[in-house]
Amino acid sequence: MGKFWESVGGKLAERWAAVSVPALVFWLGGLLAWTRARGGPHAWEASADWLGRQPGGAQAVVLLALLCAVGASGVVIDRLTRPMLALLEGYWPAPLRPVRRQLTERVRRKARAAGDEFQTLAGPVHDGSATPEQRARYTRVDRRLRRLPTGPRLLPTRLGNVLRAAETRPIDKYGLDAVVVWPHLWLLLPDAPRSELAAARRSLDASVGACVWGILFTAFTPWTLWALPIGLAVALAATFVWAPAKAEVFADLLEASFDLHRGALYTQLRWPLPDNPADERIKGRRITTYLMRGLDGASPTFTGGEPPAAVGPGSGATGTSPPPPASTTPPPSP
């Protein structure tokens, strides 16, 4: 048992904990529900006594099997995070399209009303005649509009609109399609913003995973009725509070990455830098096409010399980092 606990205290335990802490909480809750249904802790005393009579090697095998089972359930839920995130964003199957259209139209009406209110308040705020209440309202409406995509890109959920706004703002401002350009820009980010983005994406995924765990926790309702309100409360909190809040952090970092480091993309591709915002939108759209399917012809003329050499990690300069090891978190998708 000493060897076993020594191995648990190492890196393996840290990696297991990163994936399995939510799973462990889930199964402990299920154990409490089962224990309550069986009349109390004496329901598993026989199993505990049996385990205590086994030799150390057998105890280690049983405990390791339990830890592997908990870890495996954590990995399964982790794989379900991406499809669940798509559902929470509002990418629903065909039978739900009428509901999606109705909810999207509701969001569109609210966005139109917020835009009209913003225009009404903008005049007094800009000329200095606005009251404190008008200024506070102007700030709230401006913040709300910033979390909505423009044009026909609206989605039926708050989470979806927050992420869609972050994905589409680079093409509105710079002509760069985030879905196409992001893998290339990710390779040029310095270590600090890359770490912040990866951490923000992990937090978002953990919030979405909490929604899945909450839904699954309701399966313990036949053993105890309190599993239903607890599971639903966790799922609803994750859907409407935790995940949107984490998505806003990730969206801000994603947009900031384009704002601050898009010049590295031009430099690394040897494209001439744009002269003004209008020129940047044109060149940004051409870069998007260039990265997606290539370009023919003699335009643009590449800047002279070879692309700048990659910089080492931690230097703070913009450039490509050395190839990351296999364990490094992949670029968070926009």
C-alpha contacts under 8 A as a table, 3 or more apart, distances in Angstrom:
res1	aa1	res2	aa2	distance
1	M	4	F	4.91
1	M	5	W	6.19
1	M	56	G	5.75
1	M	57	G	7.10
1	M	59	Q	7.82
1	M	60	A	6.29
2	G	5	W	5.34
2	G	6	E	6.11
3	K	6	E	5.03
3	K	7	S	6.29
4	F	7	S	5.30
4	F	8	V	6.28
4	F	60	A	6.56
5	W	8	V	4.87
5	W	9	G	6.16
6	E	9	G	5.21
6	E	10	G	6.84
7	S	10	G	5.39
7	S	12	L	7.12
7	S	13	A	7.50
8	V	11	K	7.82
8	V	12	L	6.37
8	V	13	A	4.85
9	G	12	L	7.52
9	G	13	A	5.71
9	G	14	E	7.77
10	G	13	A	5.58
10	G	14	E	6.80
11	K	14	E	5.02
11	K	15	R	6.29
12	L	15	R	5.27
12	L	16	W	6.06
13	A	16	W	4.95
13	A	17	A	5.96
14	E	17	A	5.12
14	E	18	A	6.27
15	R	18	A	5.16
15	R	19	V	6.73
16	W	19	V	5.51
16	W	20	S	5.71
16	W	21	V	7.99
16	W	71	G	6.44
17	A	20	S	4.97
17	A	21	V	5.26
18	A	21	V	6.46
19	V	22	P	7.42
19	V	23	A	7.76
19	V	71	G	6.65
19	V	74	G	5.64
19	V	75	V	6.66
19	V	78	D	7.82
20	S	23	A	4.90
20	S	24	L	5.87
20	S	70	V	6.31
20	S	71	G	5.02
20	S	73	S	7.79
20	S	74	G	5.09
20	S	75	V	7.79
21	V	24	L	5.00
21	V	25	V	6.26
22	P	25	V	5.13
22	P	26	F	6.15
22	P	74	G	7.24
22	P	210	A	7.59
22	P	213	W	7.79
23	A	26	F	4.95
23	A	27	W	6.18
23	A	70	V	5.96
23	A	71	G	7.17
23	A	73	S	6.50
23	A	74	G	5.25
23	A	213	W	7.85
24	L	27	W	5.24
24	L	28	L	6.01
24	L	70	V	6.20
25	V	28	L	5.14
25	V	29	G	6.12
26	F	29	G	5.17
26	F	30	G	6.29
26	F	213	W	6.94
26	F	217	F	6.95
27	W	30	G	4.80
27	W	31	L	6.02
27	W	70	V	7.65
28	L	31	L	4.91
28	L	32	L	6.21
29	G	32	L	5.08
29	G	33	A	6.25
30	G	33	A	4.99
30	G	34	W	6.14
30	G	217	F	7.45
30	G	220	F	6.32
31	L	34	W	5.05
31	L	35	T	5.96
32	L	35	T	4.97
32	L	36	R	6.07
33	A	36	R	5.17
33	A	37	A	6.28
33	A	220	F	6.66
33	A	223	W	5.79
33	A	224	T	5.67
33	A	227	A	7.42
34	W	37	A	5.09
34	W	38	R	6.25
34	W	220	F	7.89
34	W	223	W	5.83
34	W	224	T	7.71
35	T	38	R	5.12
35	T	39	G	6.35
35	T	40	G	5.21
35	T	41	P	5.98
35	T	43	A	6.29
35	T	44	W	7.58
36	R	39	G	5.30
36	R	40	G	5.26
36	R	41	P	7.87
36	R	223	W	7.43
36	R	224	T	7.09
37	A	40	G	7.51
37	A	223	W	5.17
37	A	224	T	6.38
38	R	43	A	5.87
39	G	42	H	7.51
39	G	43	A	6.81
40	G	43	A	6.04
41	P	44	W	6.08
41	P	45	E	6.72
42	H	45	E	4.89
42	H	46	A	7.58
43	A	46	A	7.26
44	W	47	S	5.30
44	W	48	A	6.32
45	E	48	A	5.01
45	E	49	D	6.04
46	A	49	D	5.11
46	A	50	W	6.17
47	S	50	W	5.07
47	S	51	L	6.23
48	A	51	L	5.14
48	A	52	G	6.17
49	D	52	G	5.04
49	D	53	R	6.43
50	W	53	R	5.33
50	W	54	Q	6.76
51	L	54	Q	5.38
51	L	59	Q	6.39
52	G	59	Q	7.69
54	Q	58	A	6.00
54	Q	59	Q	6.24
55	P	58	A	5.47
55	P	59	Q	6.37
56	G	59	Q	5.07
56	G	60	A	6.17
57	G	60	A	5.12
57	G	61	V	6.31
58	A	61	V	5.06
58	A	62	V	6.23
59	Q	62	V	5.17
59	Q	63	L	6.10
60	A	63	L	5.16
60	A	64	L	5.89
61	V	64	L	5.06
61	V	65	A	6.02
62	V	65	A	5.09
62	V	66	L	6.27
63	L	66	L	5.09
63	L	67	L	6.19
64	L	67	L	5.04
64	L	68	C	6.05
65	A	68	C	5.05
65	A	69	A	6.12
66	L	69	A	5.07
66	L	70	V	6.23
67	L	70	V	5.11
67	L	71	G	6.01
68	C	71	G	4.93
68	C	72	A	5.89
69	A	72	A	5.06
69	A	73	S	6.29
70	V	73	S	5.28
70	V	74	G	6.36
71	G	74	G	5.00
71	G	75	V	6.28
72	A	75	V	5.04
72	A	76	V	6.25
73	S	76	V	5.07
73	S	77	I	6.30
74	G	77	I	5.27
74	G	78	D	6.09
75	V	78	D	4.92
75	V	79	R	6.31
76	V	79	R	5.20
76	V	80	L	6.53
77	I	80	L	4.93
77	I	81	T	6.41
77	I	209	G	6.64
77	I	212	V	7.24
77	I	213	W	7.81
78	D	81	T	5.24
78	D	209	G	6.72
79	R	82	R	6.76
80	L	83	P	5.70
80	L	84	M	6.13
80	L	209	G	7.81
81	T	84	M	5.11
81	T	85	L	5.94
81	T	205	D	6.29
81	T	208	V	6.13
81	T	209	G	5.66
81	T	212	V	7.83
82	R	85	L	5.03
82	R	86	A	6.34
82	R	205	D	7.82
83	P	86	A	5.06
83	P	87	L	6.41
84	M	87	L	5.04
84	M	88	L	6.22
84	M	208	V	6.96
84	M	212	V	7.64
85	L	88	L	5.04
85	L	89	E	6.10
85	L	205	D	7.83
85	L	208	V	6.26
86	A	89	E	5.07
86	A	90	G	6.47
86	A	91	Y	5.49
86	A	92	W	7.78
87	L	90	G	5.22
87	L	91	Y	5.29
87	L	92	W	5.78
88	L	91	Y	7.52
88	L	157	T	7.04
88	L	159	L	6.74
88	L	160	G	6.88
88	L	239	T	7.10
89	E	155	L	7.17
89	E	156	P	7.58
89	E	157	T	5.86
89	E	158	R	7.51
89	E	159	L	5.39
89	E	160	G	3.60
89	E	161	N	7.31
90	G	100	R	7.20
90	G	155	L	5.96
90	G	156	P	5.62
90	G	157	T	5.83
90	G	160	G	6.04
92	W	96	L	6.12
92	W	97	R	6.92
92	W	100	R	7.44
93	P	96	L	5.77
93	P	97	R	6.88
94	A	97	R	5.25
95	P	98	P	7.46
96	L	99	V	5.35
96	L	100	R	6.20
97	R	100	R	4.86
97	R	101	R	6.07
98	P	101	R	5.13
98	P	102	Q	6.29
99	V	102	Q	5.18
99	V	103	L	6.18
100	R	103	L	5.23
100	R	104	T	5.93
100	R	155	L	7.90
100	R	156	P	5.92
101	R	104	T	5.07
101	R	105	E	6.01
101	R	156	P	7.57
102	Q	105	E	5.14
102	Q	106	R	6.26
103	L	106	R	4.99
103	L	107	V	6.31
103	L	156	P	4.97
103	L	157	T	7.84
104	T	107	V	5.02
104	T	108	R	6.12
104	T	154	L	6.43
104	T	155	L	5.56
104	T	156	P	4.27
104	T	157	T	7.84
105	E	108	R	4.85
105	E	109	R	6.22
105	E	156	P	7.92
106	R	109	R	5.22
106	R	110	K	6.39
107	V	110	K	5.15
107	V	111	A	6.06
107	V	154	L	7.47
107	V	155	L	7.79
107	V	156	P	6.58
108	R	111	A	4.97
108	R	112	R	6.07
108	R	154	L	7.10
109	R	112	R	5.08
109	R	113	A	6.19
110	K	113	A	5.08
110	K	114	A	6.05
111	A	114	A	5.00
111	A	115	G	6.05
111	A	145	L	6.99
111	A	148	L	7.71
112	R	115	G	5.04
112	R	116	D	6.27
113	A	116	D	5.15
113	A	117	E	6.21
114	A	117	E	5.05
114	A	118	F	6.03
114	A	141	V	6.24
114	A	144	R	7.99
114	A	145	L	7.14
115	G	118	F	4.98
115	G	119	Q	6.28
115	G	141	V	7.98
115	G	145	L	7.30
116	D	119	Q	5.20
116	D	120	T	6.27
117	E	120	T	5.00
117	E	121	L	6.17
117	E	141	V	7.68
118	F	121	L	5.22
118	F	122	A	5.91
118	F	138	Y	6.30
118	F	141	V	6.33
118	F	142	D	6.86
119	Q	122	A	5.11
119	Q	123	G	7.16
120	T	123	G	6.42
120	T	124	P	7.97
121	L	124	P	5.80
121	L	125	V	6.20
121	L	130	A	7.77
121	L	134	Q	6.78
121	L	135	R	7.87
121	L	138	Y	6.10
122	A	125	V	5.16
122	A	126	H	5.96
122	A	138	Y	7.29
123	G	126	H	5.34
123	G	127	D	6.20
124	P	127	D	5.31
124	P	128	G	5.91
124	P	129	S	4.92
124	P	130	A	4.60
125	V	128	G	5.31
125	V	129	S	6.32
125	V	130	A	4.96
125	V	134	Q	7.57
125	V	135	R	6.32
125	V	138	Y	7.81
126	H	129	S	7.84
127	D	130	A	7.78
130	A	133	E	7.93
130	A	134	Q	5.68
130	A	135	R	6.24
131	T	134	Q	5.09
131	T	135	R	6.27
132	P	135	R	5.08
132	P	136	A	6.18
133	E	136	A	5.14
133	E	137	R	6.10
134	Q	137	R	5.01
134	Q	138	Y	5.94
135	R	138	Y	4.96
135	R	139	T	6.24
136	A	139	T	5.18
136	A	140	R	6.35
137	R	140	R	5.11
137	R	141	V	6.14
138	Y	141	V	5.24
138	Y	142	D	6.00
139	T	142	D	5.10
139	T	143	R	6.13
140	R	143	R	5.14
140	R	144	R	6.21
141	V	144	R	4.99
141	V	145	L	6.17
142	D	145	L	5.20
142	D	146	R	6.18
143	R	146	R	5.13
143	R	147	R	6.72
144	R	147	R	5.46
144	R	148	L	7.02
145	L	148	L	5.27
146	R	149	P	7.65
146	R	165	A	7.56
147	R	161	N	6.46
147	R	162	V	4.92
147	R	165	A	6.00
147	R	166	A	7.95
148	L	154	L	7.05
148	L	161	N	5.32
148	L	162	V	6.17
148	L	164	R	7.59
148	L	165	A	5.39
149	P	153	R	5.87
149	P	154	L	5.93
149	P	161	N	6.26
149	P	162	V	7.68
149	P	164	R	6.06
149	P	165	A	4.08
149	P	166	A	7.79
149	P	168	T	6.76
149	P	169	R	7.45
150	T	153	R	6.17
150	T	154	L	7.26
150	T	165	A	7.41
151	G	154	L	7.32
153	R	164	R	7.47
154	L	161	N	6.16
154	L	164	R	7.71
155	L	158	R	7.78
155	L	160	G	5.79
155	L	161	N	5.56
155	L	164	R	7.89
156	P	160	G	7.17
156	P	161	N	7.58
157	T	160	G	5.25
157	T	161	N	6.31
158	R	161	N	5.22
158	R	162	V	6.20
158	R	240	F	7.93
158	R	244	P	6.82
159	L	162	V	5.24
159	L	163	L	6.44
159	L	240	F	7.95
159	L	243	A	7.04
159	L	244	P	4.91
159	L	247	A	6.79
160	G	163	L	5.38
160	G	164	R	5.89
161	N	164	R	4.91
161	N	165	A	5.81
162	V	165	A	5.33
162	V	166	A	6.51
162	V	244	P	7.37
162	V	247	A	6.69
162	V	248	E	6.33
162	V	251	A	6.97
163	L	166	A	5.15
163	L	167	E	6.21
163	L	247	A	6.56
163	L	248	E	7.58
163	L	251	A	6.04
163	L	334	P	7.38
164	R	167	E	4.97
164	R	168	T	6.10
165	A	168	T	5.30
165	A	169	R	5.87
165	A	251	A	7.98
166	A	169	R	5.53
166	A	170	P	7.51
166	A	251	A	5.13
166	A	252	D	7.26
166	A	254	L	6.79
166	A	255	E	5.96
166	A	334	P	7.69
167	E	170	P	6.78
167	E	177	D	7.73
167	E	178	A	5.57
167	E	179	V	7.10
167	E	251	A	7.98
167	E	255	E	7.91
167	E	334	P	5.97
168	T	171	I	5.51
168	T	172	D	6.48
168	T	177	D	7.06
168	T	178	A	6.85
169	R	172	D	4.98
169	R	173	K	6.09
169	R	255	E	7.42
170	P	173	K	5.19
170	P	174	Y	5.42
170	P	175	G	6.44
170	P	176	L	5.48
170	P	177	D	6.54
170	P	178	A	6.40
170	P	255	E	7.02
170	P	258	F	6.74
171	I	174	Y	5.29
171	I	175	G	3.97
171	I	176	L	4.39
171	I	177	D	5.06
171	I	178	A	7.05
171	I	281	R	7.62
171	I	284	G	7.69
171	I	285	R	7.69
172	D	175	G	5.92
172	D	176	L	7.87
172	D	281	R	7.79
173	K	176	L	7.98
173	K	277	P	7.88
173	K	281	R	6.77
174	Y	277	P	7.33
174	Y	280	E	5.70
174	Y	281	R	4.60
174	Y	284	G	5.65
174	Y	285	R	7.92
175	G	280	E	6.95
175	G	281	R	4.18
175	G	282	I	6.41
175	G	283	K	7.11
175	G	284	G	4.16
175	G	285	R	4.60
175	G	288	T	7.76
176	L	181	V	6.72
176	L	281	R	7.56
176	L	284	G	4.81
176	L	285	R	5.73
176	L	287	I	7.24
176	L	288	T	5.84
177	D	180	V	5.53
177	D	181	V	5.96
177	D	285	R	7.45
177	D	288	T	6.07
178	A	181	V	5.10
178	A	182	W	5.21
178	A	334	P	6.91
179	V	182	W	5.77
179	V	333	S	7.82
179	V	334	P	6.49
180	V	183	P	7.23
180	V	288	T	6.51
180	V	291	L	7.24
180	V	292	M	6.53
181	V	184	H	5.57
181	V	185	L	6.23
181	V	288	T	6.49
181	V	291	L	7.23
182	W	185	L	5.05
182	W	186	W	5.90
182	W	333	S	7.59
182	W	334	P	7.24
183	P	186	W	5.14
183	P	187	L	6.68
183	P	331	P	6.88
184	H	187	L	5.50
184	H	188	L	6.95
184	H	265	L	7.57
185	L	188	L	5.17
185	L	189	L	6.47
185	L	261	H	7.70
185	L	262	R	7.14
185	L	264	A	7.85
185	L	265	L	6.29
186	W	189	L	5.37
186	W	194	R	7.33
186	W	331	P	6.32
187	L	319	G	7.74
187	L	320	T	5.48
187	L	321	S	6.77
188	L	261	H	7.89
188	L	264	A	6.76
188	L	265	L	7.35
188	L	318	T	6.28
188	L	319	G	4.61
188	L	320	T	4.34
188	L	321	S	6.89
189	L	193	P	6.62
189	L	194	R	6.03
189	L	257	S	7.77
189	L	261	H	7.01
189	L	318	T	6.10
189	L	319	G	6.45
189	L	320	T	6.87
189	L	321	S	7.85
190	P	193	P	6.10
190	P	194	R	6.27
190	P	313	P	7.04
190	P	314	G	7.11
190	P	315	S	7.67
190	P	316	G	5.95
190	P	317	A	6.40
190	P	318	T	5.62
190	P	319	G	6.76
190	P	320	T	7.59
190	P	321	S	7.27
191	D	194	R	5.11
191	D	195	S	6.01
191	D	313	P	6.08
191	D	314	G	5.84
191	D	316	G	7.35
191	D	321	S	7.94
192	A	195	S	5.28
192	A	196	E	6.31
192	A	314	G	7.53
192	A	316	G	7.64
193	P	196	E	4.97
193	P	197	L	6.04
193	P	253	L	7.84
193	P	257	S	7.44
194	R	197	L	5.17
194	R	198	A	6.14
195	S	198	A	5.12
195	S	199	A	6.07
196	E	199	A	5.17
196	E	200	A	6.12
196	E	253	L	7.70
197	L	200	A	5.08
197	L	201	R	6.14
197	L	250	F	6.49
197	L	253	L	6.31
197	L	254	L	7.16
197	L	332	P	7.12
198	A	201	R	5.13
198	A	202	R	6.19
198	A	329	T	6.76
198	A	330	P	7.93
198	A	331	P	7.07
198	A	332	P	6.16
199	A	202	R	5.09
199	A	203	S	6.25
200	A	203	S	5.10
200	A	204	L	6.27
200	A	246	K	6.91
200	A	247	A	7.98
200	A	249	V	6.65
200	A	250	F	5.24
201	R	204	L	5.00
201	R	205	D	6.14
201	R	247	A	7.98
201	R	250	F	6.26
201	R	332	P	6.13
202	R	205	D	5.04
202	R	206	A	6.03
203	S	206	A	5.02
203	S	207	S	6.27
203	S	246	K	6.39
204	L	207	S	5.17
204	L	208	V	6.38
204	L	243	A	5.79
204	L	246	K	5.11
204	L	247	A	5.99
204	L	250	F	7.69
205	D	208	V	5.04
205	D	209	G	6.02
206	A	209	G	4.87
206	A	210	A	6.16
207	S	210	A	5.04
207	S	211	C	6.66
207	S	238	A	5.65
207	S	239	T	7.90
207	S	242	W	5.89
207	S	243	A	5.09
207	S	246	K	7.61
208	V	211	C	5.18
208	V	212	V	6.74
208	V	238	A	6.50
208	V	239	T	7.16
208	V	243	A	6.12
209	G	212	V	5.07
209	G	213	W	6.24
210	A	213	W	5.00
210	A	214	G	6.01
210	A	234	V	6.97
210	A	235	A	6.64
210	A	238	A	6.13
211	C	214	G	5.11
211	C	215	I	6.32
211	C	234	V	6.48
211	C	235	A	4.09
211	C	236	L	7.14
211	C	237	A	7.88
211	C	238	A	5.23
211	C	239	T	6.33
212	V	215	I	5.22
212	V	216	L	6.25
212	V	235	A	6.89
213	W	216	L	5.08
213	W	217	F	6.02
213	W	231	G	7.65
213	W	235	A	7.46
214	G	217	F	5.07
214	G	218	T	6.91
214	G	230	I	7.49
214	G	231	G	4.17
214	G	232	L	6.07
214	G	233	A	7.47
214	G	234	V	5.10
214	G	235	A	4.64
215	I	218	T	5.70
215	I	219	A	7.79
215	I	231	G	5.70
215	I	232	L	6.38
215	I	235	A	5.95
216	L	219	A	5.62
216	L	231	G	7.28
217	F	220	F	5.87
217	F	221	T	7.92
217	F	227	A	6.41
217	F	228	L	7.35
217	F	230	I	7.83
217	F	231	G	5.05
218	T	221	T	5.47
218	T	227	A	5.44
218	T	228	L	4.67
218	T	229	P	7.84
218	T	230	I	7.73
218	T	231	G	5.16
218	T	232	L	7.12
219	A	222	P	7.26
219	A	227	A	7.73
219	A	228	L	7.83
220	F	223	W	5.61
220	F	224	T	6.63
220	F	227	A	5.82
220	F	228	L	7.60
221	T	224	T	5.01
221	T	225	L	4.95
221	T	226	W	6.93
221	T	227	A	5.05
221	T	228	L	5.55
222	P	225	L	6.82
224	T	227	A	6.00
225	L	228	L	5.90
225	L	229	P	7.82
226	W	229	P	5.73
226	W	230	I	6.28
227	A	230	I	5.25
227	A	231	G	5.88
228	L	231	G	5.30
228	L	232	L	6.10
229	P	232	L	5.15
229	P	233	A	5.83
230	I	233	A	5.11
230	I	234	V	6.22
231	G	234	V	5.28
231	G	235	A	6.18
232	L	235	A	5.04
232	L	236	L	5.96
233	A	236	L	5.23
233	A	237	A	5.96
234	V	237	A	5.16
234	V	238	A	6.03
235	A	238	A	5.18
235	A	239	T	6.09
236	L	239	T	5.02
236	L	240	F	5.97
236	L	241	V	7.81
237	A	240	F	5.50
237	A	241	V	5.20
237	A	242	W	6.25
238	A	241	V	5.67
238	A	242	W	4.68
238	A	243	A	5.53
239	T	242	W	6.61
239	T	243	A	5.75
239	T	244	P	7.30
240	F	243	A	6.72
240	F	244	P	6.40
241	V	244	P	5.76
241	V	245	A	6.17
242	W	245	A	5.30
242	W	246	K	6.21
243	A	246	K	5.15
243	A	247	A	5.95
244	P	247	A	4.88
244	P	248	E	6.20
245	A	248	E	5.26
245	A	249	V	6.74
246	K	249	V	5.25
246	K	250	F	6.37
247	A	250	F	5.05
247	A	251	A	5.90
248	E	251	A	4.97
248	E	252	D	6.12
249	V	252	D	5.27
249	V	253	L	6.38
250	F	253	L	5.20
250	F	254	L	6.08
251	A	254	L	5.05
251	A	255	E	6.15
252	D	255	E	5.26
252	D	256	A	6.07
253	L	256	A	4.97
253	L	257	S	6.12
254	L	257	S	5.17
254	L	258	F	6.78
254	L	334	P	7.31
255	E	258	F	5.34
255	E	259	D	6.24
256	A	259	D	4.83
256	A	260	L	6.02
257	S	260	L	5.45
257	S	261	H	5.62
257	S	262	R	7.34
258	F	261	H	5.50
258	F	262	R	5.04
259	D	262	R	6.38
260	L	263	G	7.45
261	H	264	A	5.52
261	H	265	L	7.35
261	H	318	T	7.15
262	R	265	L	5.24
262	R	266	Y	6.93
263	G	266	Y	5.20
263	G	267	T	6.25
263	G	273	L	7.50
264	A	267	T	4.97
264	A	268	Q	5.90
264	A	318	T	6.41
264	A	319	G	6.66
265	L	268	Q	5.25
265	L	269	L	6.07
266	Y	269	L	5.28
266	Y	270	R	5.91
266	Y	271	W	4.96
266	Y	272	P	6.77
266	Y	273	L	6.36
267	T	270	R	4.94
267	T	271	W	6.23
267	T	272	P	7.65
267	T	273	L	7.73
267	T	307	P	7.06
267	T	308	P	7.63
268	Q	271	W	7.79
268	Q	307	P	5.31
268	Q	308	P	6.55
268	Q	319	G	7.88
269	L	307	P	7.00
270	R	302	F	5.21
270	R	303	T	5.13
270	R	304	G	7.62
270	R	306	E	7.93
270	R	307	P	6.37
271	W	300	P	7.13
271	W	301	T	7.35
271	W	302	F	5.27
271	W	303	T	6.13
272	P	300	P	7.66
272	P	301	T	7.50
272	P	302	F	6.58
272	P	303	T	6.09
273	L	280	E	7.94
274	P	277	P	7.49
274	P	279	D	5.55
274	P	280	E	4.89
274	P	283	K	6.88
275	D	279	D	6.01
275	D	280	E	7.02
276	N	279	D	5.25
276	N	280	E	6.07
277	P	280	E	4.92
277	P	281	R	6.40
278	A	281	R	5.39
278	A	282	I	6.69
279	D	282	I	5.20
279	D	283	K	6.21
280	E	283	K	5.07
280	E	284	G	5.69
281	R	284	G	4.99
281	R	285	R	6.22
282	I	285	R	5.39
282	I	286	R	6.47
283	K	286	R	4.99
283	K	287	I	6.10
284	G	287	I	5.06
284	G	288	T	6.24
285	R	288	T	5.06
285	R	289	T	6.37
286	R	289	T	5.04
286	R	290	Y	5.96
287	I	290	Y	4.80
287	I	291	L	6.07
288	T	291	L	5.33
288	T	292	M	6.09
289	T	292	M	5.05
289	T	293	R	5.90
289	T	294	G	6.27
289	T	295	L	7.20
290	Y	293	R	5.68
290	Y	294	G	4.00
290	Y	295	L	5.35
291	L	294	G	5.90
296	D	299	S	7.98
298	A	301	T	6.75
308	P	319	G	7.92
309	A	319	G	7.74
310	A	319	G	5.48
310	A	320	T	4.80
310	A	321	S	6.16
310	A	322	P	7.46
311	V	315	S	7.02
311	V	317	A	7.03
311	V	318	T	7.50
311	V	319	G	5.63
311	V	320	T	6.07
311	V	321	S	5.99
311	V	322	P	7.87
312	G	315	S	6.03
312	G	320	T	7.87
312	G	321	S	5.74
312	G	322	P	6.69
313	P	316	G	7.70
313	P	321	S	5.81
313	P	322	P	7.30
321	S	324	P	7.78
324	P	327	S	7.89
324	P	328	T	5.99
325	P	328	T	5.57
